[in-house]
């Protein structure tokens, strides 16, 4: 393996974790009380024939 290719591969390996998922700060699970309410069937008008 050429030295240039080895340097490129090592750089990519070391920099890959910096890409991450975009979440800032520690990961967490949302509280159960903050869940979005379920959509009711009344929210959309019924189809008329």
N, C-alpha and C positions, 0 to 999 in steps of 0.2 A: 504494500500500500504506500502510495506516495505521501510525503510529509505534508503536502498541501491538502490532500484529501483527508488525512488524519486530523489536521488542525480544524478543518471545516466541520467534520463529524463531531469532534469534541466540543466545538463552539455551539453547535446546534443542540447537543445533548445537555450542555450546561445552561443554555438560554431557554430551553423548552418550558421549564416550570414557571418562568416569568409570564408566559402567555396566559395561563390560568383560564378561568371561566368568566372573569370580569367582576365577580363578587368582591366587594371591598369589605375588609374586616373578617371576623370569624364566621364560619357557617353556623346556622342555627335552624331549629324547627319552629315554624310559626305556632303561636298559642292557639289552642282550640277555640277560644272565645273570639278570635279575629277571623274566623273562616267566613268566606262569602256565603250569604244565604242562598239556598237552592232556588233556582228559577221556578216559578209556578207555571202551570199550564195556561193560566189566564193572561199571560203576558203577550201572547200572539193572538190575533183575531182568527176566528174560525173561518174556514173556507166556505164560500157560499156556492151552491150548485144552481 
